[in-house]
Amino acid sequence: MEEAEVEADSADIDELLRADLQALVEAPLEGSCSGGSFSDTLLRGYDGQVDAHMALLAVRCPGLAEKAISQPSEPTCRFLIQMPETPLEALQNAVFFLYTDRIAPQARDNVGQMFALLRVARDLYLPEKSDSSASSGCKRRRIDTRTCAMRRLCSLCEHRIRELLSASTVIEILSCSVKLGAALLEHCVYDFLAEKLPAHTKDVDFSRSLINTLGKDHPEVLAKAISATAGNRPASGLSWAEAPAVPAPCILLHLQSLWRQTLAQDQAGEDVREPVARPDCKLNLGPGKDSSPCHVLAHRFLLAARSRFYACALSSPMREAQTGDISLGVIPSPSVSSVRTLLKYLYTGRLEMIEGTEGHDLMQTDLLDMLSIVDGPGGQNYLQLSEQVCDLLRDQLTEQIKANLRQDNMWMVLRRATAQRNRTIQKEALMAVLSCCEELSRDQELFRCWGDCPVQTVDAWWTQRMETELLREMLRLSCTLGSGRQVHHDNWELEVVHPAPEGVDNVFNLRGNGHLLQEWSDRGSACARRGSIVAKFKHPVHVDFVTVAPLDGWGSEYLKNARLHVKNADGVWERLATATGRVEQIPVFRRATTWRLHGEEVATAVLKFRKEPARPCSEFEHTEKARCKGSDGTYKFVYFKFPVAVHVDDVTVPADPILTRTQLQVKNADGQWVDVGAQLTGRSQLVWVNRDGRFWRLRNLSGLTGWDVNIFTFTSK
């Protein structure tokens, strides 16, 4: 097996989780036991010792855990594993593999280290058994170790050693193979000598080295090696082609097993018999439904590896380090399901957002609680996860919550997001409630029933004052959105270029906005080949966001091909963004009459325009004005920044020769600077803009040195 294929095999574990586990053996954290990151176990060789964690050893290598000797008198090291014949370097490499499922980089190109690692793996995977019928007196026989990581390590080491075969390493590999009893590697060396090195029969130095290494203790092996260099393979019946493939990676299965053991211990209570690798800390959630304290069990070392918050909380001299009890400090207290699901992600790198850890579907409030634990109040990365992990969790949870807002849960999501100060979800839920109010108010009885249901049960974390403030905010927004400053354009015409046949694969191309406005619809529009789904308004419409979703039955890959375009004032299609294939709101902040999704085989069930006009620029002053020099010392740009996105109808530019060959630009929703209008001529002129944006600039194309930062006059009609 090639090296790249072997490495690809270990891709079953999330790379972010692998990096955190690798940090346990590479960079111990402060406050850890015995010098390792919250370790409770010492592996002691003949020239040193290595820190480890019994919980992980027990699921990764049961044979190694069976060697553990309890150390009740030593509080910082509960277990000791004696391996008196093993060098420290081999122990370190073995522990690195157990935590990462990969061979340590420093050992990969070192034949001696690879054989030492192979010896450790074979000792733990092939324990010695006496066999009276064996002529050799003591042989090894395989035992059932399908769940042992050492089985995979043995195979990885053998493949890697074979890759290291060369003229300079062949004698060392042969000698080590014979001493270790690795018959397959030994005969692999003979094949290599017969195929690659027959000319070495005349190499005196090679022959002398071969004799000095093997002649005294292994004359039979020496004879076979010399014969092989002459091109004669020994008739052994062994062939590398018949060697078993490298076993599939199992670290994810082992981490899932560790999580299941932890969950079972948690659900069974304190009366159950403690496992060897028992959880050693509790996450306290506050009183439960029966007023008794709720907690969830976990392992210190895994929490500390993945979260800097837990690493600090569990370090001396913190009180939590002595008791193992940690209060999350999130208000309102998160649900047990949310904490267990989040812990499962920390253990396994898998986020189960649809089905929780106990087989029940997670509620929207559970997802909100997970988001509140990750971010804390106001989005502060409360757990201090790595930046990539935090971004991943935040994006997936936020997307899932937004995509599943419904009439029966939006009130509770709104209240809980308000209490948790999650501004993003609060705004989404608030707009959903207001929209639902508008739709249901046409049916008085239905509206009354829907309005009464959410208020019947409110927990202690939601007070009457908070309810009153929320209702006031809803009233303020409803008045603002219903004022004369906003014009609703709900009717638009649908046009499909190169449409897919109607009635096939849920396609109803010409049914228009009747089927392209609901996320849960299983009908929509599609293009059979390169084409477009076009929305046309009668009048220019300001749009903040365009919502799209994949068409059921087609899948996200079809929508992932789509690019969102808008037709600008010059009649040219301007690219705004590319759809990701998920249910998403694409920010645009543009005013236009014609929009489209364009690409190869585009298919969508949702095309929804959210229209909240930008404020007129006349209501605001520039909050920031700046000039920027280029590398040649000349001024290149004049920047203007508004506190919010504003609508600009036109820009007045005074007559000034210094403005010759300058270009007005605005930053679009993708963060790109785009030109607005033609280049300025230096004469007094009125530039028609009709654009929305927060960031504006004037770009100097001629390299002039003098600039006046007050050359713009923004106006809105």
C-alpha positions, 0 to 999 in steps of 0.5 A: 500500500502506498504511503498516501493511501495509508494516510488517507485511511485515517481520515475517519476522524475529524481533523480538528479533533485529531489536532486537539488530541495530538496537542495532548501528547505534544504540548501539555497544558498547565495544571496537568498531572505528572507533566501530561495534559491532565494525565492519570497514567504513566507508561514507564520504559527502561530509560524514561516514562510517558504520560497518558490517559487511562480512559483512552488507553482502555478503548484503544488498546485493552492489552495495554490497559490490562498491564496497569497497576493501580497507584492509590497512594499517588494522587497525581498518577492513578495507574502505572504501566511497566514496560521495562524492555521498551525505550522511551522513544518507542513509548512516545511514538506508540502513545502518539499513534494511540491519540492520532491514529498516525505514525509520528513524523520523527519516526517515519523515516527512521528504520530503528524507530519503526522497528521499535514501534513495531515491537511494541505493537506486536507485544500488545497485539500478539501476547506470548503463549506457551505451546507444548506442541511447538518445536521452537518451545515458545511461539506467538499465536493471534488472539481476537484483537479486532478492537485493538489499535495495535493491529492497525499499527502493526500493519502500518509499521510493516508497510512503512518499513517496506517503503524504507527498503533501499541499498543503504537500509536493507541490511539493517531491515533484514537484521531487525526483521530476523531478531523480531521474528517478522517473517514477512518483512524478512522475505520481503528483503530477499525479494528486494535483494533479488530484484534490485541488488543482484550487482552487489554480489561483487560489492566487497563492502556490502558483502562484508557488512552483510557478513559482520551483521548476520554471519555470527548469529544467523548463518542461515539468513546470511546464506539466503541473503547472499543467494538472493543478491545473486538473483535467487529467491528462497522458496518460502511460500511467503509473498508481500502480494498476499499480505493482508491490507492495512486494517481500516482506521478505528479511532472514531469507533473507539472515541464513540465507544468512550462516549457511550460508556460515559453516557451509560455511566451518566444515565445509570447514576452513582450506584453503578460499578465504576469502570476503570476509565470512569468520568472524573468531572461533572458539568452542573446545569442547575436544578432540573424539573424535579428541583434536584441538581442536574449534571452531565459526566465527562472526562477532564482530559478531553474537555481540556484538550478541546476547550481552553475554558475547561482547561483553565477551570480544571487547573490548580489552584481552581476549586473546580480542579479539586472537586471536578464540578464545573458550573456552565454559568449560562443563563438560562440553564441549558437542557441536558440534551443540548449539553450531551449533544455538545459533549458528543461532538467534543468526544467524537467530532460528529455533530448530531443536530437532528437526533440527540444522544438519547434517540429523541429529536432535538428541539429548536431550544436545544440547538439554541442552548448549544449555541449559547454554551459555545458562544456565551452571552453576546457571541464571545466564544465562551468555551474558548474552543479553537477558532475553526471549531467555534466557527463550524459549530456556530454556523451549523447551529445557526443555519439549522435554527433558521431553517426550522423556524415554524409557527409552533416554535418561533415564539419560544425561540424568540424568547430564549434567544432574547434571554440569551442575548443572541442577536442574530437568532433573535432578529430572525425569530422576531421577523418570523413572528411579525410575518406570521402575525401578518399572515394569521391576522386575516383569520381571527379565530386562528390568530387568537389560538396561535397567540394564546398558546405560546404564553401559557407556559413560560419558565422562571428565566423569562419574566413579565418585564421581559415579555413586556419589553419584547412586545414593545419592540414588536410594536415598534418594528411593526409600526416602522415596517408598516410606515410609508418609508417601505413599499412592499413588492410581493408580486413578481413574474417568474421566467425560466430559461431552458426549463426542466420538464414540468411534473418531473422530479418535483418541477413546476416551472411556471407556477411562479411565486406560488411555489418558490416562497416556502422552505418546506415546499417539495415543488420548485423550478429547475433548468435541465441544462445551462439556464436561469430562474429569473424574477422580474418586478414591475418597479425597482425593489430594494432587497436586503437578502435573497433566500434560496433552498435546494429543491427536494429530490434534486439535492444541494449540488444543483443549487450549489452550481447557481450564481445570484445575479442582478441586472444593473442600470446598464442592463448588464448582469452583475454577479452578487454571490454563489449559492452554497447548496444549503438553505441560506439568506444571501446578502445583496443590499441592492435595488433593481427590477430583475434578479436571477439564479444562473448556472448548470442545472439549477434547481430551487424550491425557494426564491424569496426577497427580503426587503428592508430599505436602507436608510437615506444617506441624508440621515447620517454623517460620515463616521470615518474619512481617511486618505490612503497612500500607495507604495510610491508615496502618492495618495491612492484612495479616499475612504468614507464609512457610514454607521449603517448601509445607506441608500444613495441616489446621486453624488455631487462632485465639484470641478477640480482638475485633481479629480481627473481619472478618478473612479467612484466605488462601493463595496458590495455584499461579497466585500468586493469594490465595484465601480459606480458610474464612469470615470470622473472628468474633473468637471463639476458633475452629478454622478447617478448612483442609485446604490446601497452601501456602507463603505465608499471610496474614490480611487485615484488612477493618475497618481496625483498627490493632493486630495481633499477628503470633503469632495463628496456630497451624498444625496437621497431623494 
